[in-house]
Amino acid sequence: MPFSISEFNWQLIVIIVGISAVVSYVGDILGMRIGKRRISLLGLRPRYTSTIITMFTGVAVAILTLCAAAYTSESVRAAFFGVSYLEREIAGLMRDQRERQDQLADMEFELSLAYADLSRTEEELLAASRDLMDVSARLGKAQLQSEALEKERVRLSGQVEVLNQEKLRAEADVAELVRETANLKEGLAEMREGKVIVFQGELLAQTAVESGAVSADIETALSRLVNSAEETITVKNRESGILKLVSASLKVEIAEAERKKIRSALSAARGRKVLRLTAAANAVLGQVVSGTVDIFDSRIIFRKDDTLLSDTVSGGLTQNEASDVLYTMLKQINPKAVAMGVLPNPISGAVGNLDSLEFFAAADKMSESKLPVVVTLSAAEDIYTEGPVNVRIEVEGDAE
């Protein structure tokens, strides 16, 4: 074990050296004097006496050295006087060391067991982690399936809602059909007993109301509707032979609740409106005709002279063939006008109106021509939403 010179006990060394020198010097002097005087101790010869004195001097040096060392150094005193104690301490320490080594061996064994348990635990934890990942994956799939099922449930709920709405509409349609059946039965009964002068849903009259109409204008429009309806029913039934003369008892009425609704709607309305009066139910001769009024926005659909349809027709047609061509063209205008916004007749679905004389005059002109002619159907006047579509026929081409 390395050490430095500063670690020496220089004080002890100096004292031992000094004591040894002093004792040696005294012994030497004492021996010289004894030798000179030839002193004899215990009857020994002077030479032996000098030897004995030298021996005692050396012993004295050793004793004094030990005393000086013991006096000056705690370690030396412990080495001289506590050797047995130190041995016992060392033995005890060695026993403690062996016990601790045994304990350490036991602890190392237990540690090895703990490491083994830890390894098993880590393996179990790894297996549990893999199981957890599998469970998480299955859970993710289950969540996706759950979301898909929820979406399917929402979709089916929407379908159920749609089906419920369709069911309600179907029930309403059935109820309406029941009512219509009842009305038809009632109408058949009435037809057996009397003459039907108007059918349910039949258009009786219509009139326009300009924007900003006041109460007086609304009342005038309602009166105009009623008067026009009575006149239309009278003319129609006179022509059919049901009414031989104008019947004074023929009457069309609009219920007060219906009138109130119309006043409220027209008072808040903006823009031109059209009122259409239709029969609320079948009516026979002698009954009051109850009317229902519907309100529609009115706007110009076609302006005067707007071309409704134009086509080139081959020449050399007969009168009947020309009439058929014109009739077909007029039929084509009907769906076009309805698609543009003209209100059709609720019963017949027709929107047009044409002077029969003009129709046959155009057919005559077409049949007289041997060359192709251009037939143009145009608006005879401004045509609004309520119609009718008054048509003017123009035939252009050389007639021979």
Phi, psi and omega in degrees: 000120183293146177211166181251162182297331182293344180278348177295149175273083185296328179298315180295319181298314181298317181296315181298314180299317182295316180296317180300318180296317182294314182295320179297318180296314180297317180298320181295316179297315181297321179293320180295318182291319179296320180296320181292321181275353179054051179281143181239130178252133176058028176077013180276161177291151182306323181297318180289324177300317179298321179296316180298317180298320179298319178298315179296325178298315178298319178298317179300319178300316181296316181296314180297323178298315179297317180298316179297318180295318180293326182288322186269342187231123176294324181295320180293317178300317179296324180289325182282315191252350182237032181294314180298318179298316180296320179298316178298319179298317181296318179298316178298318179297322179294320176299314178301321180296316179298317179299316180294324176296318177298315178299319179297320178297317177299316180296321178296320178297313178298323179296320178297320176297319179296320177298320178297315177298320180297320178297316178297319180297318178297319177297317178296320179296320178296318177296319178296323178296317178298318178298320180296320178295320178297316179297319179298318178297315178296323178296319177299316177298319179296321178295317177299317178296321179296318178296318178298319178295323179294317177299318179297321179296316179298317179298316179294324177297319177298318178296319178298320179297316178298317179296321177298317178297318177297323178298316179298317178296319179297318178297320177296318178298318179298316179298319179296319178296322177298316179296317180296322177298316178298318179296320179296318177299317179297320180294321177297319179297319180292324179294328177292328184267333185208196184253125177282125181256343179207145181251154181300135180083357181289135178287121183260321182192161174209154180206156182257149177233124183285162180297143179080022181293139177262180184302320181296318179297321180294316179296321178297318180296320180293318178296321179297320178299312183297313182297317180295320179296314180299320180293319180297315180296319181296313181297316182299316184281335173293320180292328180277351178092359179290319178253114178285324178229166176297124182274125179289339183274351181293127184214137175245133180227152175244125183300151183297324178296322177294320179296318180298318179296320181293316179301315181297317182293318183286332179294325181265000186279153175235134180095170182289137180235156175236136178255129178242124180260121178237158181287131179284336181199167175298145178224139179255169182300128181101344178271154172282131179275118179270129184247153175240135184250128174249144183248130179230153171291142181240127177216164179284123178267311177231138176267160182305135180077002174296136179284123179268324180196141178217139182205154177264127183246135181293153181276177177075026179274153173279173180299314181294320180295319178296320178297319179297319179297314179297318181297319179296318180294320178295323178294329179290331180290327185303304180295329178296315180295320179296318179295329179282344176125004178286133181283124180276168174292128184302331183269306185271335183080002182278153177233347189271164177209125185217137176290126183297327179296319179294324180297310183288332176293319178293322178296320178299317181296322179293321182286337180281340184272133175270346179256160177300143179234156177259119180258122181241126175255119183232167181285126180285339180202175175299131183247121180263181182303322185282350180073200353283167179272095178279122188251140172247133183256128177237127179246119182245128179157168181276126176259137181254000000 
